[in-house]
C-alpha cells in the first residue's frame, strides 16, 4: 500500500514545531521499544493486557491478578472505573499506547517515537472504595514526526445485540489545566490492521478536560461520532465496538508537552 501523503496526515495530526534536540538515536528508540515489548510493559494490542473468558451470555469475564492498588502508576492497570450499567459494558483492564509502539516502517506517521503514556489508579470518591478513577499522564516527546499517545479500555461484552443498544457513553473528566483529546471507538475489524492502513482510523469526537479541577460530565453520543479527517474506515457500527480509546496527537498539545486528565465512566444508556 502506498504511503499516505504528509498533506493528508496533517489533517489528522497537525505537525508540532521543529523537533527538539536529542542525543538518542533511532536505533536506541527501537531497542527501547523491543525491550518494552519483551517485558510485557506495553499494550499496543489490548488483547494480551486484558485476558478474558467467553461466557454463555456474551459477556467477557475478567480473570488474572486482583485490582491495582490505589496510587499505582503503570502502562496497564486493572481498575473498575465504570459505575452501574457502564460496568456491564466495560472491563476493568485499562492500557496505554503511544508513538513508542510504532513499527518503525517507511510509512509516514509510523516511525518510532518516545512519547510517554502512563496511568495512575485514583480513588473514585468518598464512600466508593470498591471503585477507582483513571489519571492519564502524557509526556510528549518531539521525536516521531507525528507524536501521539492514547489510553483505552476494552468492552466487557462481545454480544453484538447488546453493543448495538448503546446510544450514549457518559464519562466524567477532571484536570488542573485545559487538555483536549479525542474519544474514539475501535471496531473489531480495525484491531489487527497495520499502522498506516487507511481503514484503521477510528470514529470519534473531541473531549475537553476543562482545567477547573472539578469533575465534569461529558456525553459521547455514538450517533454523533465523526469520521476521521484522514482515513477510510468502514461505516461505524456500535455492534462491532471492542474498545473505547482516548487519543492525543500533536494537534492537542496546546496545554504543553505534559498533560494530565482524570477519567471515569458514569453510565451507558
C-alpha positions in Angstrom: 0.0 0.0 0.0 1.5 3.4 -0.9 2.4 5.7 2.0 -0.2 8.3 2.8 0.8 11.8 1.9 2.1 14.2 4.5 -0.7 16.6 3.5 -3.4 14.2 4.3 -1.8 13.1 7.5 -1.5 16.7 8.6 -5.3 16.8 8.5 -5.4 14.2 11.2 -2.5 15.3 13.4 -1.1 18.8 12.8 2.7 18.9 13.0 4.3 20.3 16.1 7.1 22.8 16.0 10.6 21.6 14.9 11.7 18.6 16.9 13.9 19.3 20.0 17.5 18.1 20.1 18.1 14.6 21.4 21.2 12.5 21.9 19.0 9.4 21.4 19.4 7.7 18.1 16.8 5.8 16.0 18.5 2.6 17.0 18.2 3.5 20.7 14.5 4.1 20.3 14.0 0.8 18.5 15.9 -1.1 21.2 13.8 0.6 23.9 10.6 -0.4 22.1 11.8 -4.0 21.7 12.8 -4.2 25.4 9.4 -2.9 26.5 7.6 -5.4 24.2 9.7 -8.3 25.6 9.0 -7.3 29.2 5.3 -7.0 28.5 5.2 -3.4 29.8 3.3 -2.0 26.8 -0.1 -2.8 25.3 -0.2 -1.9 21.6 -2.6 -4.8 21.2 -5.0 -4.6 24.1 -5.7 -8.4 24.0 -2.7 -9.6 26.0 -3.2 -6.8 28.5 -6.8 -7.8 29.1 -7.2 -11.6 29.3 -10.9 -12.7 29.1 -13.1 -15.8 29.1 -16.2 -16.1 27.0 -19.4 -16.8 28.9 -22.7 -18.1 27.5 -24.3 -14.7 28.0 -22.0 -13.0 25.6 -20.1 -11.3 28.4 -16.3 -11.2 28.6 -15.4 -12.1 32.2 -12.2 -10.8 33.7 -9.5 -13.1 35.0 -6.0 -12.6 36.3 -4.5 -10.5 39.1 -6.5 -8.5 41.6 -7.2 -4.8 41.1 -4.2 -2.5 41.0 -3.8 -0.7 44.4 -4.8 3.0 44.5 -1.8 5.1 43.7 -0.3 2.5 41.3 1.3 4.1 38.2 1.8 1.8 35.2 1.2 1.4 31.4 -1.6 -1.0 32.2 -4.0 -1.2 35.2 -6.8 -3.4 36.4 -9.2 -0.8 37.7 -13.0 -0.7 38.0 -13.6 2.8 36.7 -17.1 2.2 35.4 -20.2 2.6 37.5 -23.6 0.8 37.4 -24.8 0.0 33.9 -21.4 1.1 32.5 -19.7 -1.8 34.4 -21.8 -4.2 32.4 -20.2 -2.9 29.2 -16.6 -2.1 30.2 -13.9 -4.4 31.5 -11.5 -3.5 34.3 -8.4 -3.6 32.1 -7.0 -0.2 31.1 -4.0 0.2 28.8 -1.9 2.8 27.1 -0.3 3.2 23.7 1.9 5.8 22.0 4.3 6.5 19.2 6.8 4.3 21.1 4.8 1.3 19.8 5.1 2.3 16.1 6.6 -0.5 13.9 9.2 2.0 12.5 8.3 1.5 8.9 8.8 3.8 6.0 5.1 4.8 6.1 4.7 8.3 7.2 3.4 8.5 10.8 4.7 5.0 11.7 8.2 6.0 12.9 9.2 5.2 16.4 8.9 8.0 19.0 9.4 8.5 22.7 6.1 10.0 23.9 5.2 8.7 27.4 1.7 7.5 28.2 1.1 6.4 31.8 -1.9 5.6 34.0 -2.5 6.1 37.7 -5.2 4.5 39.8 -7.1 7.1 41.8 -10.0 6.7 44.4 -13.3 7.2 42.7 -14.6 9.3 45.6 -15.7 9.3 49.2 -17.9 6.2 50.0 -16.9 4.3 46.9 -13.9 2.4 48.0 -14.5 -0.5 45.6 -14.2 1.8 42.5 -11.4 3.9 41.1 -10.8 6.6 38.6 -8.0 6.7 36.0 -5.5 9.5 35.7 -3.9 9.6 32.3 -0.5 11.2 32.1 1.1 12.1 28.8 4.6 13.5 28.2 5.0 14.4 24.6 8.5 14.0 23.1 9.0 15.6 19.7 11.0 12.6 18.3 8.5 10.9 16.0 7.3 13.1 13.2 3.7 12.8 14.3 3.8 12.3 18.1 0.7 10.8 19.8 -0.4 9.0 22.9 -3.5 7.1 23.9 -5.3 5.1 26.6 -8.1 2.6 26.3 -10.4 0.1 27.9 -12.0 -2.9 26.4 -15.7 -3.6 26.2 -16.6 -6.4 28.6 -19.4 -7.7 26.3 -18.9 -9.0 22.8 -22.6 -9.5 22.2 -23.5 -7.5 19.0 -27.1 -7.0 20.1 -26.1 -5.6 23.5 -23.5 -3.4 21.9 -26.0 -2.1 19.3 -28.2 -0.9 22.2 -25.7 1.7 23.2 -26.7 5.2 22.4 -24.5 7.3 24.8 -21.5 6.7 27.0 -21.4 9.1 29.9 -17.9 9.9 31.2 -16.6 12.4 33.8 -13.3 14.2 33.4 -11.2 16.4 35.7 -8.0 18.3 35.2 -6.0 21.2 36.6 -5.4 22.8 33.2 -7.4 22.6 29.9 -6.5 19.5 27.9 -8.1 18.4 24.6 -8.3 14.8 23.5 -10.4 12.6 21.2 -12.8 9.9 22.4 -12.8 7.1 19.8 -14.4 3.8 19.3 -12.3 1.0 17.9 -14.2 -1.6 15.9 -13.4 -5.3 15.7 -12.2 -5.3 12.1 -9.7 -2.5 12.9 -7.9 -4.2 15.7 -5.2 -6.0 13.8 -4.7 -3.7 10.9 -1.2 -2.4 10.4 0.0 1.1 11.0 -0.7 3.3 8.0 -3.8 1.3 6.9 -6.4 3.9 5.9 -9.2 1.6 7.3 -7.7 1.7 10.8 -8.6 5.3 11.5 -11.4 5.3 14.2 -14.6 7.4 14.5 -14.6 9.8 17.4 -15.3 13.3 18.8 -13.4 15.9 20.8 -13.5 15.9 24.6 -12.1 18.7 26.7 -10.8 18.4 30.2 -11.7 21.9 31.3 -9.0 22.7 33.8 -11.3 23.7 36.7 -10.1 20.8 39.0 -13.7 19.6 39.3 -15.4 16.6 37.8 -17.4 17.5 34.7 -19.9 15.2 32.9 -19.5 14.7 29.2 -21.6 12.6 26.9 -20.2 10.6 24.0 -23.2 10.3 21.7 -22.5 7.4 19.3 -24.8 8.8 16.6 -22.7 12.0 16.6 -19.2 10.3 16.2 -17.3 12.0 13.4 -15.5 10.2 10.6 -11.7 10.7 10.8 -10.1 13.6 9.0 -7.7 11.1 7.4 -8.5 7.5 6.5 -11.3 5.4 5.0 -12.8 3.2 7.8 -15.9 1.1 7.2 -19.2 2.7 8.3 -19.5 2.9 12.0 -21.4 0.1 13.8 -21.7 0.0 17.6 -22.3 -3.7 17.3 -18.7 -4.1 16.3 -17.2 -2.0 19.1 -14.3 -3.6 21.0 -12.7 -0.7 22.9 -13.1 2.9 24.0 -9.9 4.9 23.3 -8.8 8.4 24.3 -6.2 9.9 22.0 -3.9 12.9 22.0 -1.9 14.0 18.9 0.3 16.9 18.1 -2.8 19.0 17.4 -3.9 18.5 21.0 -0.7 19.8 22.6 -2.0 23.3 23.3 -1.5 22.8 27.0 2.1 22.0 26.6 4.2 18.8 26.5 3.0 17.5 29.8 -0.8 16.7 30.0 -2.9 15.0 32.7 -6.7 14.2 32.7 -8.7 12.1 35.1 -11.4 9.9 33.6 -14.2 7.7 35.0 -17.2 6.2 33.2 -20.5 7.1 34.8 -23.1 5.4 32.6 -24.1 3.7 29.4 -27.6 4.4 28.0 
